[in-house]
């Protein structure tokens, strides 16, 4: 996906969802700054919580209102 259209696309996807939780998975060769940028764009687009998927398929809370209450989903 083109970086310029990511925010619009995420906004469209999450506009109709009651629970606005996104999960992000990145390959090992992806720069962490790119991951951080995607998280920031997702939050601006209306995503309430972002979870990072790990290699074992589990997820960890990353950003959002309910981080202290447990994993993002």
mmCIF file as Biopython writes it, N, C-alpha, C and O atoms, coordinates in Angstrom:
data_model
#
loop_
_atom_site.group_PDB
_atom_site.id
_atom_site.type_symbol
_atom_site.label_atom_id
_atom_site.label_alt_id
_atom_site.label_comp_id
_atom_site.label_asym_id
_atom_site.label_entity_id
_atom_site.label_seq_id
_atom_site.pdbx_PDB_ins_code
_atom_site.Cartn_x
_atom_site.Cartn_y
_atom_site.Cartn_z
_atom_site.occupancy
_atom_site.B_iso_or_equiv
_atom_site.auth_seq_id
_atom_site.auth_asym_id
_atom_site.pdbx_PDB_model_num
ATOM 1   N N  . UNK A ? 1  ? 0.837   -1.176  0.000  1.0 0.0 1  A 1 
ATOM 2   C CA . UNK A ? 1  ? 0.000   0.000   0.000  1.0 0.0 1  A 1 
ATOM 3   C C  . UNK A ? 1  ? 0.875   1.229   0.000  1.0 0.0 1  A 1 
ATOM 4   O O  . UNK A ? 1  ? 1.927   1.260   0.639  1.0 0.0 1  A 1 
ATOM 5   N N  . UNK A ? 2  ? 0.445   2.218   -0.704 1.0 0.0 2  A 1 
ATOM 6   C CA . UNK A ? 2  ? 1.129   3.508   -0.801 1.0 0.0 2  A 1 
ATOM 7   C C  . UNK A ? 2  ? 0.999   4.248   0.531  1.0 0.0 2  A 1 
ATOM 8   O O  . UNK A ? 2  ? -0.099  4.362   1.076  1.0 0.0 2  A 1 
ATOM 9   N N  . UNK A ? 3  ? 2.139   4.756   1.063  1.0 0.0 3  A 1 
ATOM 10  C CA . UNK A ? 3  ? 2.120   5.491   2.329  1.0 0.0 3  A 1 
ATOM 11  C C  . UNK A ? 3  ? 1.134   6.652   2.297  1.0 0.0 3  A 1 
ATOM 12  O O  . UNK A ? 3  ? 0.502   6.958   3.309  1.0 0.0 3  A 1 
ATOM 13  N N  . UNK A ? 4  ? 1.001   7.294   1.154  1.0 0.0 4  A 1 
ATOM 14  C CA . UNK A ? 4  ? 0.123   8.452   1.030  1.0 0.0 4  A 1 
ATOM 15  C C  . UNK A ? 4  ? -1.355  8.131   1.197  1.0 0.0 4  A 1 
ATOM 16  O O  . UNK A ? 4  ? -2.151  9.015   1.516  1.0 0.0 4  A 1 
ATOM 17  N N  . UNK A ? 5  ? -1.723  6.883   0.985  1.0 0.0 5  A 1 
ATOM 18  C CA . UNK A ? 5  ? -3.126  6.482   1.077  1.0 0.0 5  A 1 
ATOM 19  C C  . UNK A ? 5  ? -3.444  5.648   2.320  1.0 0.0 5  A 1 
ATOM 20  O O  . UNK A ? 5  ? -4.595  5.270   2.540  1.0 0.0 5  A 1 
ATOM 21  N N  . UNK A ? 6  ? -2.431  5.365   3.122  1.0 0.0 6  A 1 
ATOM 22  C CA . UNK A ? 6  ? -2.631  4.493   4.283  1.0 0.0 6  A 1 
ATOM 23  C C  . UNK A ? 6  ? -3.643  5.061   5.270  1.0 0.0 6  A 1 
ATOM 24  O O  . UNK A ? 6  ? -4.542  4.345   5.711  1.0 0.0 6  A 1 
ATOM 25  N N  . UNK A ? 7  ? -3.512  6.330   5.619  1.0 0.0 7  A 1 
ATOM 26  C CA . UNK A ? 7  ? -4.438  6.917   6.597  1.0 0.0 7  A 1 
ATOM 27  C C  . UNK A ? 7  ? -5.878  6.880   6.101  1.0 0.0 7  A 1 
ATOM 28  O O  . UNK A ? 7  ? -6.785  6.522   6.853  1.0 0.0 7  A 1 
ATOM 29  N N  . UNK A ? 8  ? -6.092  7.249   4.838  1.0 0.0 8  A 1 
ATOM 30  C CA . UNK A ? 8  ? -7.444  7.217   4.265  1.0 0.0 8  A 1 
ATOM 31  C C  . UNK A ? 8  ? -8.018  5.808   4.296  1.0 0.0 8  A 1 
ATOM 32  O O  . UNK A ? 8  ? -9.173  5.603   4.669  1.0 0.0 8  A 1 
ATOM 33  N N  . UNK A ? 9  ? -7.196  4.840   3.899  1.0 0.0 9  A 1 
ATOM 34  C CA . UNK A ? 9  ? -7.664  3.455   3.839  1.0 0.0 9  A 1 
ATOM 35  C C  . UNK A ? 9  ? -8.024  2.939   5.225  1.0 0.0 9  A 1 
ATOM 36  O O  . UNK A ? 9  ? -9.062  2.301   5.402  1.0 0.0 9  A 1 
ATOM 37  N N  . UNK A ? 10 ? -7.172  3.212   6.208  1.0 0.0 10 A 1 
ATOM 38  C CA . UNK A ? 10 ? -7.466  2.782   7.572  1.0 0.0 10 A 1 
ATOM 39  C C  . UNK A ? 10 ? -8.706  3.477   8.115  1.0 0.0 10 A 1 
ATOM 40  O O  . UNK A ? 10 ? -9.529  2.854   8.785  1.0 0.0 10 A 1 
ATOM 41  N N  . UNK A ? 11 ? -8.838  4.768   7.827  1.0 0.0 11 A 1 
ATOM 42  C CA . UNK A ? 11 ? -10.026 5.505   8.278  1.0 0.0 11 A 1 
ATOM 43  C C  . UNK A ? 11 ? -11.285 4.870   7.712  1.0 0.0 11 A 1 
ATOM 44  O O  . UNK A ? 11 ? -12.267 4.692   8.433  1.0 0.0 11 A 1 
ATOM 45  N N  . UNK A ? 12 ? -11.267 4.525   6.420  1.0 0.0 12 A 1 
ATOM 46  C CA . UNK A ? 12 ? -12.422 3.891   5.791  1.0 0.0 12 A 1 
ATOM 47  C C  . UNK A ? 12 ? -12.733 2.530   6.409  1.0 0.0 12 A 1 
ATOM 48  O O  . UNK A ? 12 ? -13.896 2.204   6.646  1.0 0.0 12 A 1 
ATOM 49  N N  . UNK A ? 13 ? -11.703 1.746   6.667  1.0 0.0 13 A 1 
ATOM 50  C CA . UNK A ? 13 ? -11.889 0.409   7.238  1.0 0.0 13 A 1 
ATOM 51  C C  . UNK A ? 13 ? -12.469 0.486   8.642  1.0 0.0 13 A 1 
ATOM 52  O O  . UNK A ? 13 ? -13.400 -0.248  8.971  1.0 0.0 13 A 1 
ATOM 53  N N  . UNK A ? 14 ? -11.926 1.367   9.468  1.0 0.0 14 A 1 
ATOM 54  C CA . UNK A ? 14 ? -12.315 1.396   10.878 1.0 0.0 14 A 1 
ATOM 55  C C  . UNK A ? 14 ? -13.477 2.331   11.186 1.0 0.0 14 A 1 
ATOM 56  O O  . UNK A ? 14 ? -13.942 2.367   12.326 1.0 0.0 14 A 1 
ATOM 57  N N  . UNK A ? 15 ? -13.953 3.079   10.212 1.0 0.0 15 A 1 
ATOM 58  C CA . UNK A ? 15 ? -15.068 4.012   10.437 1.0 0.0 15 A 1 
ATOM 59  C C  . UNK A ? 15 ? -16.344 3.288   10.846 1.0 0.0 15 A 1 
ATOM 60  O O  . UNK A ? 15 ? -17.126 3.818   11.635 1.0 0.0 15 A 1 
ATOM 61  N N  . UNK A ? 16 ? -16.563 2.101   10.327 1.0 0.0 16 A 1 
ATOM 62  C CA . UNK A ? 16 ? -17.818 1.391   10.605 1.0 0.0 16 A 1 
ATOM 63  C C  . UNK A ? 16 ? -17.680 0.310   11.675 1.0 0.0 16 A 1 
ATOM 64  O O  . UNK A ? 16 ? -18.658 -0.360  12.006 1.0 0.0 16 A 1 
ATOM 65  N N  . UNK A ? 17 ? -16.498 0.139   12.208 1.0 0.0 17 A 1 
ATOM 66  C CA . UNK A ? 17 ? -16.285 -0.893  13.227 1.0 0.0 17 A 1 
ATOM 67  C C  . UNK A ? 17 ? -16.587 -0.353  14.615 1.0 0.0 17 A 1 
ATOM 68  O O  . UNK A ? 17 ? -16.225 0.775   14.950 1.0 0.0 17 A 1 
ATOM 69  N N  . UNK A ? 18 ? -17.245 -1.161  15.405 1.0 0.0 18 A 1 
ATOM 70  C CA . UNK A ? 18 ? -17.527 -0.780  16.788 1.0 0.0 18 A 1 
ATOM 71  C C  . UNK A ? 18 ? -16.244 -0.852  17.603 1.0 0.0 18 A 1 
ATOM 72  O O  . UNK A ? 18 ? -15.927 0.062   18.365 1.0 0.0 18 A 1 
ATOM 73  N N  . UNK A ? 19 ? -15.516 -1.937  17.438 1.0 0.0 19 A 1 
ATOM 74  C CA . UNK A ? 19 ? -14.247 -2.117  18.144 1.0 0.0 19 A 1 
ATOM 75  C C  . UNK A ? 19 ? -13.117 -1.815  17.158 1.0 0.0 19 A 1 
ATOM 76  O O  . UNK A ? 19 ? -12.876 -2.575  16.221 1.0 0.0 19 A 1 
ATOM 77  N N  . UNK A ? 20 ? -12.446 -0.720  17.380 1.0 0.0 20 A 1 
ATOM 78  C CA . UNK A ? 20 ? -11.410 -0.265  16.435 1.0 0.0 20 A 1 
ATOM 79  C C  . UNK A ? 20 ? -10.028 -0.680  16.935 1.0 0.0 20 A 1 
ATOM 80  O O  . UNK A ? 20 ? -9.271  0.117   17.489 1.0 0.0 20 A 1 
ATOM 81  N N  . UNK A ? 21 ? -9.734  -1.968  16.714 1.0 0.0 21 A 1 
ATOM 82  C CA . UNK A ? 21 ? -8.460  -2.551  17.113 1.0 0.0 21 A 1 
ATOM 83  C C  . UNK A ? 21 ? -7.759  -3.044  15.862 1.0 0.0 21 A 1 
ATOM 84  O O  . UNK A ? 21 ? -8.354  -3.758  15.055 1.0 0.0 21 A 1 
ATOM 85  N N  . UNK A ? 22 ? -6.501  -2.670  15.694 1.0 0.0 22 A 1 
ATOM 86  C CA . UNK A ? 22 ? -5.709  -3.120  14.549 1.0 0.0 22 A 1 
ATOM 87  C C  . UNK A ? 22 ? -4.526  -3.926  15.061 1.0 0.0 22 A 1 
ATOM 88  O O  . UNK A ? 22 ? -3.993  -3.652  16.137 1.0 0.0 22 A 1 
ATOM 89  N N  . UNK A ? 23 ? -4.125  -4.913  14.290 1.0 0.0 23 A 1 
ATOM 90  C CA . UNK A ? 23 ? -2.949  -5.714  14.621 1.0 0.0 23 A 1 
ATOM 91  C C  . UNK A ? 23 ? -1.914  -5.508  13.539 1.0 0.0 23 A 1 
ATOM 92  O O  . UNK A ? 23 ? -2.232  -5.466  12.351 1.0 0.0 23 A 1 
ATOM 93  N N  . UNK A ? 24 ? -0.683  -5.383  13.963 1.0 0.0 24 A 1 
ATOM 94  C CA . UNK A ? 24 ? 0.415   -5.084  13.053 1.0 0.0 24 A 1 
ATOM 95  C C  . UNK A ? 24 ? 1.467   -6.175  13.167 1.0 0.0 24 A 1 
ATOM 96  O O  . UNK A ? 24 ? 1.885   -6.549  14.263 1.0 0.0 24 A 1 
ATOM 97  N N  . UNK A ? 25 ? 1.883   -6.670  12.022 1.0 0.0 25 A 1 
ATOM 98  C CA . UNK A ? 25 ? 2.959   -7.661  11.972 1.0 0.0 25 A 1 
ATOM 99  C C  . UNK A ? 25 ? 3.987   -7.162  10.958 1.0 0.0 25 A 1 
ATOM 100 O O  . UNK A ? 25 ? 3.632   -6.763  9.849  1.0 0.0 25 A 1 
ATOM 101 N N  . UNK A ? 26 ? 5.252   -7.189  11.344 1.0 0.0 26 A 1 
ATOM 102 C CA . UNK A ? 26 ? 6.312   -6.710  10.458 1.0 0.0 26 A 1 
ATOM 103 C C  . UNK A ? 26 ? 7.424   -7.749  10.371 1.0 0.0 26 A 1 
ATOM 104 O O  . UNK A ? 26 ? 7.724   -8.441  11.343 1.0 0.0 26 A 1 
ATOM 105 N N  . UNK A ? 27 ? 8.016   -7.842  9.215  1.0 0.0 27 A 1 
ATOM 106 C CA . UNK A ? 27 ? 9.162   -8.724  9.036  1.0 0.0 27 A 1 
ATOM 107 C C  . UNK A ? 27 ? 10.351  -8.190  9.825  1.0 0.0 27 A 1 
ATOM 108 O O  . UNK A ? 27 ? 10.406  -7.006  10.158 1.0 0.0 27 A 1 
ATOM 109 N N  . UNK A ? 28 ? 11.287  -9.061  10.115 1.0 0.0 28 A 1 
ATOM 110 C CA . UNK A ? 28 ? 12.468  -8.667  10.895 1.0 0.0 28 A 1 
ATOM 111 C C  . UNK A ? 28 ? 13.308  -7.601  10.212 1.0 0.0 28 A 1 
ATOM 112 O O  . UNK A ? 28 ? 14.012  -6.848  10.885 1.0 0.0 28 A 1 
ATOM 113 N N  . UNK A ? 29 ? 13.249  -7.524  8.896  1.0 0.0 29 A 1 
ATOM 114 C CA . UNK A ? 29 ? 14.094  -6.556  8.188  1.0 0.0 29 A 1 
ATOM 115 C C  . UNK A ? 29 ? 13.441  -5.176  8.041  1.0 0.0 29 A 1 
ATOM 116 O O  . UNK A ? 29 ? 14.017  -4.290  7.409  1.0 0.0 29 A 1 
ATOM 117 N N  . UNK A ? 30 ? 12.258  -4.985  8.612  1.0 0.0 30 A 1 
ATOM 118 C CA . UNK A ? 30 ? 11.580  -3.688  8.570  1.0 0.0 30 A 1 
ATOM 119 C C  . UNK A ? 30 ? 12.141  -2.798  9.673  1.0 0.0 30 A 1 
ATOM 120 O O  . UNK A ? 30 ? 12.259  -3.224  10.822 1.0 0.0 30 A 1 
ATOM 121 N N  . UNK A ? 31 ? 12.481  -1.578  9.326  1.0 0.0 31 A 1 
ATOM 122 C CA . UNK A ? 31 ? 12.992  -0.616  10.284 1.0 0.0 31 A 1 
ATOM 123 C C  . UNK A ? 31 ? 11.912  -0.272  11.311 1.0 0.0 31 A 1 
ATOM 124 O O  . UNK A ? 31 ? 10.752  -0.072  10.951 1.0 0.0 31 A 1 
ATOM 125 N N  . UNK A ? 32 ? 12.296  -0.203  12.594 1.0 0.0 32 A 1 
ATOM 126 C CA . UNK A ? 32 ? 11.306  0.076   13.627 1.0 0.0 32 A 1 
ATOM 127 C C  . UNK A ? 32 ? 10.622  1.421   13.410 1.0 0.0 32 A 1 
ATOM 128 O O  . UNK A ? 32 ? 9.456   1.580   13.772 1.0 0.0 32 A 1 
ATOM 129 N N  . UNK A ? 33 ? 11.314  2.378   12.835 1.0 0.0 33 A 1 
ATOM 130 C CA . UNK A ? 33 ? 10.694  3.687   12.579 1.0 0.0 33 A 1 
ATOM 131 C C  . UNK A ? 33 ? 9.486   3.538   11.659 1.0 0.0 33 A 1 
ATOM 132 O O  . UNK A ? 33 ? 8.492   4.243   11.830 1.0 0.0 33 A 1 
ATOM 133 N N  . UNK A ? 34 ? 9.557   2.634   10.689 1.0 0.0 34 A 1 
ATOM 134 C CA . UNK A ? 34 ? 8.409   2.393   9.806  1.0 0.0 34 A 1 
ATOM 135 C C  . UNK A ? 34 ? 7.235   1.811   10.592 1.0 0.0 34 A 1 
ATOM 136 O O  . UNK A ? 34 ? 6.082   2.174   10.357 1.0 0.0 34 A 1 
ATOM 137 N N  . UNK A ? 35 ? 7.534   0.911   11.523 1.0 0.0 35 A 1 
ATOM 138 C CA . UNK A ? 35 ? 6.484   0.334   12.376 1.0 0.0 35 A 1 
ATOM 139 C C  . UNK A ? 35 ? 5.853   1.440   13.221 1.0 0.0 35 A 1 
ATOM 140 O O  . UNK A ? 35 ? 4.629   1.526   13.321 1.0 0.0 35 A 1 
ATOM 141 N N  . UNK A ? 36 ? 6.682   2.279   13.822 1.0 0.0 36 A 1 
ATOM 142 C CA . UNK A ? 36 ? 6.178   3.386   14.639 1.0 0.0 36 A 1 
ATOM 143 C C  . UNK A ? 36 ? 5.333   4.342   13.802 1.0 0.0 36 A 1 
ATOM 144 O O  . UNK A ? 36 ? 4.315   4.847   14.275 1.0 0.0 36 A 1 
ATOM 145 N N  . UNK A ? 37 ? 5.746   4.589   12.569 1.0 0.0 37 A 1 
ATOM 146 C CA . UNK A ? 37 ? 4.979   5.472   11.683 1.0 0.0 37 A 1 
ATOM 147 C C  . UNK A ? 37 ? 3.606   4.885   11.375 1.0 0.0 37 A 1 
ATOM 148 O O  . UNK A ? 37 ? 2.612   5.611   11.354 1.0 0.0 37 A 1 
ATOM 149 N N  . UNK A ? 38 ? 3.544   3.582   11.137 1.0 0.0 38 A 1 
ATOM 150 C CA . UNK A ? 38 ? 2.261   2.933   10.855 1.0 0.0 38 A 1 
ATOM 151 C C  . UNK A ? 38 ? 1.347   3.028   12.080 1.0 0.0 38 A 1 
ATOM 152 O O  . UNK A ? 38 ? 0.151   3.284   11.942 1.0 0.0 38 A 1 
ATOM 153 N N  . UNK A ? 39 ? 1.900   2.823   13.262 1.0 0.0 39 A 1 
ATOM 154 C CA . UNK A ? 39 ? 1.106   2.931   14.491 1.0 0.0 39 A 1 
ATOM 155 C C  . UNK A ? 39 ? 0.559   4.352   14.625 1.0 0.0 39 A 1 
ATOM 156 O O  . UNK A ? 39 ? -0.618  4.536   14.935 1.0 0.0 39 A 1 
ATOM 157 N N  . UNK A ? 40 ? 1.394   5.340   14.398 1.0 0.0 40 A 1 
ATOM 158 C CA . UNK A ? 40 ? 0.955   6.744   14.504 1.0 0.0 40 A 1 
ATOM 159 C C  . UNK A ? 40 ? -0.132  7.048   13.480 1.0 0.0 40 A 1 
ATOM 160 O O  . UNK A ? 40 ? -1.125  7.696   13.811 1.0 0.0 40 A 1 
ATOM 161 N N  . UNK A ? 41 ? 0.036   6.597   12.261 1.0 0.0 41 A 1 
ATOM 162 C CA . UNK A ? 41 ? -0.969  6.821   11.209 1.0 0.0 41 A 1 
ATOM 163 C C  . UNK A ? 41 ? -2.282  6.136   11.578 1.0 0.0 41 A 1 
ATOM 164 O O  . UNK A ? 41 ? -3.357  6.705   11.385 1.0 0.0 41 A 1 
ATOM 165 N N  . UNK A ? 42 ? -2.197  4.927   12.105 1.0 0.0 42 A 1 
ATOM 166 C CA . UNK A ? 42 ? -3.408  4.197   12.505 1.0 0.0 42 A 1 
ATOM 167 C C  . UNK A ? 42 ? -4.165  4.953   13.592 1.0 0.0 42 A 1 
ATOM 168 O O  . UNK A ? 42 ? -5.390  5.064   13.540 1.0 0.0 42 A 1 
ATOM 169 N N  . UNK A ? 43 ? -3.446  5.465   14.561 1.0 0.0 43 A 1 
ATOM 170 C CA . UNK A ? 43 ? -4.095  6.217   15.647 1.0 0.0 43 A 1 
ATOM 171 C C  . UNK A ? 43 ? -4.766  7.478   15.102 1.0 0.0 43 A 1 
ATOM 172 O O  . UNK A ? 43 ? -5.889  7.799   15.491 1.0 0.0 43 A 1 
ATOM 173 N N  . UNK A ? 44 ? -4.089  8.190   14.208 1.0 0.0 44 A 1 
ATOM 174 C CA . UNK A ? 44 ? -4.665  9.387   13.592 1.0 0.0 44 A 1 
ATOM 175 C C  . UNK A ? 44 ? -5.901  9.029   12.780 1.0 0.0 44 A 1 
ATOM 176 O O  . UNK A ? 44 ? -6.844  9.816   12.704 1.0 0.0 44 A 1 
ATOM 177 N N  . UNK A ? 45 ? -5.902  7.849   12.174 1.0 0.0 45 A 1 
ATOM 178 C CA . UNK A ? 45 ? -7.018  7.403   11.332 1.0 0.0 45 A 1 
ATOM 179 C C  . UNK A ? 45 ? -8.220  6.932   12.149 1.0 0.0 45 A 1 
ATOM 180 O O  . UNK A ? 45 ? -9.264  6.616   11.578 1.0 0.0 45 A 1 
ATOM 181 N N  . UNK A ? 46 ? -8.091  6.879   13.471 1.0 0.0 46 A 1 
ATOM 182 C CA . UNK A ? 46 ? -9.225  6.506   14.303 1.0 0.0 46 A 1 
ATOM 183 C C  . UNK A ? 46 ? -9.134  5.152   14.963 1.0 0.0 46 A 1 
ATOM 184 O O  . UNK A ? 46 ? -10.089 4.724   15.611 1.0 0.0 46 A 1 
ATOM 185 N N  . UNK A ? 47 ? -8.021  4.466   14.822 1.0 0.0 47 A 1 
ATOM 186 C CA . UNK A ? 47 ? -7.835  3.182   15.494 1.0 0.0 47 A 1 
ATOM 187 C C  . UNK A ? 47 ? -7.633  3.462   16.978 1.0 0.0 47 A 1 
ATOM 188 O O  . UNK A ? 47 ? -6.796  4.284   17.351 1.0 0.0 47 A 1 
ATOM 189 N N  . UNK A ? 48 ? -8.405  2.775   17.830 1.0 0.0 48 A 1 
ATOM 190 C CA . UNK A ? 48 ? -8.305  2.998   19.272 1.0 0.0 48 A 1 
ATOM 191 C C  . UNK A ? 48 ? -7.126  2.262   19.888 1.0 0.0 48 A 1 
ATOM 192 O O  . UNK A ? 48 ? -6.451  2.787   20.773 1.0 0.0 48 A 1 
ATOM 193 N N  . UNK A ? 49 ? -6.881  1.046   19.417 1.0 0.0 49 A 1 
ATOM 194 C CA . UNK A ? 49 ? -5.799  0.237   19.976 1.0 0.0 49 A 1 
ATOM 195 C C  . UNK A ? 49 ? -5.057  -0.458  18.846 1.0 0.0 49 A 1 
ATOM 196 O O  . UNK A ? 49 ? -5.642  -0.858  17.840 1.0 0.0 49 A 1 
ATOM 197 N N  . UNK A ? 50 ? -3.749  -0.588  19.043 1.0 0.0 50 A 1 
ATOM 198 C CA . UNK A ? 50 ? -2.905  -1.284  18.077 1.0 0.0 50 A 1 
ATOM 199 C C  . UNK A ? 50 ? -2.156  -2.375  18.827 1.0 0.0 50 A 1 
ATOM 200 O O  . UNK A ? 50 ? -1.538  -2.113  19.859 1.0 0.0 50 A 1 
ATOM 201 N N  . UNK A ? 51 ? -2.210  -3.585  18.316 1.0 0.0 51 A 1 
ATOM 202 C CA . UNK A ? 51 ? -1.463  -4.693  18.899 1.0 0.0 51 A 1 
ATOM 203 C C  . UNK A ? 51 ? -0.394  -5.148  17.932 1.0 0.0 51 A 1 
ATOM 204 O O  . UNK A ? 51 ? -0.593  -5.151  16.717 1.0 0.0 51 A 1 
ATOM 205 N N  . UNK A ? 52 ? 0.747   -5.534  18.487 1.0 0.0 52 A 1 
ATOM 206 C CA . UNK A ? 52 ? 1.821   -6.060  17.662 1.0 0.0 52 A 1 
ATOM 207 C C  . UNK A ? 52 ? 1.776   -7.580  17.715 1.0 0.0 52 A 1 
ATOM 208 O O  . UNK A ? 52 ? 1.743   -8.165  18.798 1.0 0.0 52 A 1 
ATOM 209 N N  . UNK A ? 53 ? 1.773   -8.213  16.561 1.0 0.0 53 A 1 
ATOM 210 C CA . UNK A ? 53 ? 1.804   -9.666  16.498 1.0 0.0 53 A 1 
ATOM 211 C C  . UNK A ? 53 ? 3.250   -10.128 16.565 1.0 0.0 53 A 1 
ATOM 212 O O  . UNK A ? 53 ? 4.129   -9.540  15.935 1.0 0.0 53 A 1 
ATOM 213 N N  . UNK A ? 54 ? 3.486   -11.167 17.321 1.0 0.0 54 A 1 
ATOM 214 C CA . UNK A ? 54 ? 4.832   -11.699 17.465 1.0 0.0 54 A 1 
ATOM 215 C C  . UNK A ? 54 ? 4.985   -12.943 16.605 1.0 0.0 54 A 1 
ATOM 216 O O  . UNK A ? 54 ? 4.015   -13.430 16.025 1.0 0.0 54 A 1 
ATOM 217 N N  . UNK A ? 55 ? 6.199   -13.452 16.527 1.0 0.0 55 A 1 
ATOM 218 C CA . UNK A ? 55 ? 6.467   -14.623 15.694 1.0 0.0 55 A 1 
ATOM 219 C C  . UNK A ? 55 ? 5.663   -15.842 16.127 1.0 0.0 55 A 1 
ATOM 220 O O  . UNK A ? 55 ? 5.319   -16.679 15.292 1.0 0.0 55 A 1 
ATOM 221 N N  . UNK A ? 56 ? 5.360   -15.956 17.409 1.0 0.0 56 A 1 
ATOM 222 C CA . UNK A ? 56 ? 4.611   -17.116 17.889 1.0 0.0 56 A 1 
ATOM 223 C C  . UNK A ? 56 ? 3.104   -16.949 17.728 1.0 0.0 56 A 1 
ATOM 224 O O  . UNK A ? 56 ? 2.333   -17.790 18.190 1.0 0.0 56 A 1 
ATOM 225 N N  . UNK A ? 57 ? 2.680   -15.865 17.074 1.0 0.0 57 A 1 
ATOM 226 C CA . UNK A ? 57 ? 1.262   -15.659 16.812 1.0 0.0 57 A 1 
ATOM 227 C C  . UNK A ? 57 ? 0.522   -14.955 17.927 1.0 0.0 57 A 1 
ATOM 228 O O  . UNK A ? 57 ? -0.667  -14.665 17.794 1.0 0.0 57 A 1 
ATOM 229 N N  . UNK A ? 58 ? 1.194   -14.679 19.009 1.0 0.0 58 A 1 
ATOM 230 C CA . UNK A ? 58 ? 0.559   -13.948 20.108 1.0 0.0 58 A 1 
ATOM 231 C C  . UNK A ? 58 ? 0.626   -12.466 19.821 1.0 0.0 58 A 1 
ATOM 232 O O  . UNK A ? 58 ? 1.313   -12.036 18.894 1.0 0.0 58 A 1 
ATOM 233 N N  . UNK A ? 59 ? -0.077  -11.694 20.605 1.0 0.0 59 A 1 
ATOM 234 C CA . UNK A ? 59 ? -0.052  -10.255 20.409 1.0 0.0 59 A 1 
ATOM 235 C C  . UNK A ? 59 ? 0.218   -9.559  21.734 1.0 0.0 59 A 1 
ATOM 236 O O  . UNK A ? 59 ? -0.063  -10.086 22.810 1.0 0.0 59 A 1 
ATOM 237 N N  . UNK A ? 60 ? 0.763   -8.377  21.619 1.0 0.0 60 A 1 
ATOM 238 C CA . UNK A ? 60 ? 1.078   -7.564  22.784 1.0 0.0 60 A 1 
ATOM 239 C C  . UNK A ? 60 ? 0.482   -6.185  22.569 1.0 0.0 60 A 1 
ATOM 240 O O  . UNK A ? 60 ? 0.498   -5.678  21.447 1.0 0.0 60 A 1 
ATOM 241 N N  . UNK A ? 61 ? -0.045  -5.565  23.624 1.0 0.0 61 A 1 
ATOM 242 C CA . UNK A ? 61 ? -0.595  -4.221  23.475 1.0 0.0 61 A 1 
ATOM 243 C C  . UNK A ? 61 ? 0.505   -3.246  23.108 1.0 0.0 61 A 1 
ATOM 244 O O  . UNK A ? 61 ? 1.634   -3.361  23.586 1.0 0.0 61 A 1 
ATOM 245 N N  . UNK A ? 62 ? 0.177   -2.296  22.266 1.0 0.0 62 A 1 
ATOM 246 C CA . UNK A ? 62 ? 1.178   -1.323  21.862 1.0 0.0 62 A 1 
ATOM 247 C C  . UNK A ? 62 ? 0.724   0.101   22.106 1.0 0.0 62 A 1 
ATOM 248 O O  . UNK A ? 62 ? 1.448   0.890   22.714 1.0 0.0 62 A 1 
ATOM 249 N N  . UNK A ? 63 ? -0.459  0.436   21.643 1.0 0.0 63 A 1 
ATOM 250 C CA . UNK A ? 63 ? -0.907  1.820   21.774 1.0 0.0 63 A 1 
ATOM 251 C C  . UNK A ? 63 ? -2.411  1.858   21.921 1.0 0.0 63 A 1 
ATOM 252 O O  . UNK A ? 63 ? -3.121  1.158   21.199 1.0 0.0 63 A 1 
ATOM 253 N N  . UNK A ? 64 ? -2.905  2.655   22.837 1.0 0.0 64 A 1 
ATOM 254 C CA . UNK A ? 64 ? -4.345  2.813   22.942 1.0 0.0 64 A 1 
ATOM 255 C C  . UNK A ? 64 ? -4.806  3.046   24.361 1.0 0.0 64 A 1 
ATOM 256 O O  . UNK A ? 64 ? -4.006  3.142   25.292 1.0 0.0 64 A 1 
ATOM 257 N N  . UNK A ? 65 ? -6.097  3.134   24.502 1.0 0.0 65 A 1 
ATOM 258 C CA . UNK A ? 65 ? -6.721  3.485   25.772 1.0 0.0 65 A 1 
ATOM 259 C C  . UNK A ? 65 ? -6.583  2.397   26.829 1.0 0.0 65 A 1 
ATOM 260 O O  . UNK A ? 65 ? -6.448  2.709   28.013 1.0 0.0 65 A 1 
ATOM 261 N N  . UNK A ? 66 ? -6.615  1.130   26.431 1.0 0.0 66 A 1 
ATOM 262 C CA . UNK A ? 66 ? -6.727  0.058   27.393 1.0 0.0 66 A 1 
ATOM 263 C C  . UNK A ? 66 ? -5.457  -0.776  27.526 1.0 0.0 66 A 1 
ATOM 264 O O  . UNK A ? 66 ? -5.536  -1.979  27.775 1.0 0.0 66 A 1 
ATOM 265 N N  . UNK A ? 67 ? -4.322  -0.177  27.370 1.0 0.0 67 A 1 
ATOM 266 C CA . UNK A ? 67 ? -3.072  -0.927  27.450 1.0 0.0 67 A 1 
ATOM 267 C C  . UNK A ? 67 ? -2.939  -1.633  28.792 1.0 0.0 67 A 1 
ATOM 268 O O  . UNK A ? 67 ? -2.557  -2.802  28.834 1.0 0.0 67 A 1 
ATOM 269 N N  . UNK A ? 68 ? -3.242  -0.958  29.870 1.0 0.0 68 A 1 
ATOM 270 C CA . UNK A ? 68 ? -3.043  -1.534  31.194 1.0 0.0 68 A 1 
ATOM 271 C C  . UNK A ? 68 ? -3.996  -2.689  31.473 1.0 0.0 68 A 1 
ATOM 272 O O  . UNK A ? 68 ? -3.720  -3.500  32.357 1.0 0.0 68 A 1 
ATOM 273 N N  . UNK A ? 69 ? -5.097  -2.789  30.756 1.0 0.0 69 A 1 
ATOM 274 C CA . UNK A ? 69 ? -6.078  -3.822  31.049 1.0 0.0 69 A 1 
ATOM 275 C C  . UNK A ? 69 ? -5.802  -5.136  30.347 1.0 0.0 69 A 1 
ATOM 276 O O  . UNK A ? 69 ? -6.483  -6.125  30.620 1.0 0.0 69 A 1 
ATOM 277 N N  . UNK A ? 70 ? -4.829  -5.181  29.455 1.0 0.0 70 A 1 
ATOM 278 C CA . UNK A ? 70 ? -4.494  -6.448  28.817 1.0 0.0 70 A 1 
ATOM 279 C C  . UNK A ? 70 ? -4.241  -6.276  27.352 1.0 0.0 70 A 1 
ATOM 280 O O  . UNK A ? 70 ? -4.236  -5.158  26.838 1.0 0.0 70 A 1 
ATOM 281 N N  . UNK A ? 71 ? -4.025  -7.402  26.661 1.0 0.0 71 A 1 
ATOM 282 C CA . UNK A ? 71 ? -3.731  -7.355  25.225 1.0 0.0 71 A 1 
ATOM 283 C C  . UNK A ? 71 ? -4.837  -6.705  24.419 1.0 0.0 71 A 1 
ATOM 284 O O  . UNK A ? 71 ? -5.997  -6.662  24.830 1.0 0.0 71 A 1 
ATOM 285 N N  . UNK A ? 72 ? -4.446  -6.203  23.266 1.0 0.0 72 A 1 
ATOM 286 C CA . UNK A ? 72 ? -5.387  -5.481  22.385 1.0 0.0 72 A 1 
ATOM 287 C C  . UNK A ? 72 ? -6.240  -6.450  21.613 1.0 0.0 72 A 1 
ATOM 288 O O  . UNK A ? 72 ? -6.148  -6.487  20.386 1.0 0.0 72 A 1 
ATOM 289 N N  . UNK A ? 73 ? -7.046  -7.219  22.255 1.0 0.0 73 A 1 
ATOM 290 C CA . UNK A ? 73 ? -7.988  -8.066  21.567 1.0 0.0 73 A 1 
ATOM 291 C C  . UNK A ? 73 ? -7.933  -9.420  21.985 1.0 0.0 73 A 1 
ATOM 292 O O  . UNK A ? 73 ? -8.684  -10.253 21.479 1.0 0.0 73 A 1 
#
